Amino acid sequence: MRLNKNDIGMGDPDDVALNPGKVRGRELLSYAMDYFERSRQLTGTRAAEALWAAATLAVEAIGAYRENQKIVSMKEQWMYVIYLSISMSRPELLNWWRTALAMYLGYKEDVVPDEDIPLARKEVGGLIDFAASIIK
């Protein structure tokens, strides 16, 4: 059996060389939380844009942290959310993701009613909380 520094307690979890995915995942989650908080100060399409950014960064963060992979394109993110939802028996992940997709469409088309933002914030908040529960 081959051991590495992490197996024998010598690895620093914040060392980028030893744990690049975990470090990047934490960084991306921090950005996601910043965008989520920023959405509270905004309305309409600007809030929708911030919520979409928060959701995509949260999915990227999970991918980096768990898989040490860059999951950047919308298609990759969508497929990864489906994978997580099935593998972790968390169907609500798909609902949260679909809400984020609606925010993306809304800000691209400039059609997001202010009345929809609080519910969207709650849904995207679920995704952020889920990411935070995985990323330590």
N, C-alpha and C positions, 0 to 999 in steps of 0.2 A: 504494500500500500504506500502510495506516495503522499507525503504531507506538504502542505504549503503553509505560509506564515499565518493565515487565518485559522487553520486547524490547530495550531499549537499556541494560539493566544498572542501572537506577536504582531498581528495585523492591526493597523489603525483603521477603523471604519471610515474615517474622513480622509484617508490617503487616496488621492485620485489614481495613483499608479496601481494600487492593489484593488480598489473598488470603484472603477470609473462610473459604472452604471448607478451604483447607490448614491454616489456624490452628485451625479447629474440629476438623478431622480429627486433628491432633496432640493436642489437648486430650482428645478422646474416647478416643483410643488410650491415653493416660495413665490415664484412668479405668478402661478395660478391663483394663490391666495391674495396676492396684491391686486390682480385684475378683478377678482371677486369683490374685494372691499371697495375698489374704485367704482364698481357698478352701483354701489349704494348712493354715490353722489351724483349719479347721472340719470337721465330719463330717456325714454324712447329708443331710437336707433343707437345712440351712444351707449346706453346701458346694455342693449342687446349685443353690441359689438364686444363690450367688456366681458359679458357672460360667456359668449362664444370663445373668446380668448382664454378665459379661465378654464373652461371645459376641455379645450384641446390641449392646453398645457398640463392639465391633470392626467389626461390619458397618456400623453407623452411621458410624464413623470413615472407613472406606473410601469410603462414599458421599459423605461431606462432602469428603474429600480429592480424590477422582478426579472427581466429578461436580458438586461444589458444591451438593449436594442434601441435604435432610433426609429420611432414610429411617427412619421411626419405627415404623410399625405392623408387627406380626408378618408380615402378608401382604406388605407392601412389602419387608421384609427378606428373606423367603423368595424372592420373585421376583428380588430383586437378587442373592442368592447363586446362583440358577439362572443368571441372566445372566452373572455372573462366571465360574462354572464352565464354561459353554459358550464364552464369548468368550476366555477365557484357557486353555482346554484343561486345566482343573484339576478333574477329577471328585471328587477328595478333598474339595474344599470342601463338596460336598453331604453327604458322610459326616460331616464335622465339624459341620455345621449340624444334621444329624439327631440327633447325639449331644446337642447343646445343647438341641434340642427335647425330647428325652427327659428331660433334667435339669429343664426347665421343668415338664413333666408330673409328674415325680417330686416336685418340691417343692410344686406345687399340691395334689397328692393325698397328700402326706406319706408316700410309699412308697419312698424311695430307700435301697437297702441300702448300707451303708458299703463293702462289697466292690466296688461298681461305681464308686465315686468316683475311684480312681486311673486307671482306664482312661478315664473321662470327662475327667479332668484332662489326660491325654495328648492326647486328641482335640481338646478345646477349645484346648489349647496350640498345636496346629497352626494353628488359625484365628487365634489371636493373633499367632503368628510370621509368618503370611502377611500379616496387616494391617501388621505392623511392617516387612516387606520392601517394601511399597508406599509407606508413609508415611515420608518422610524428614524 
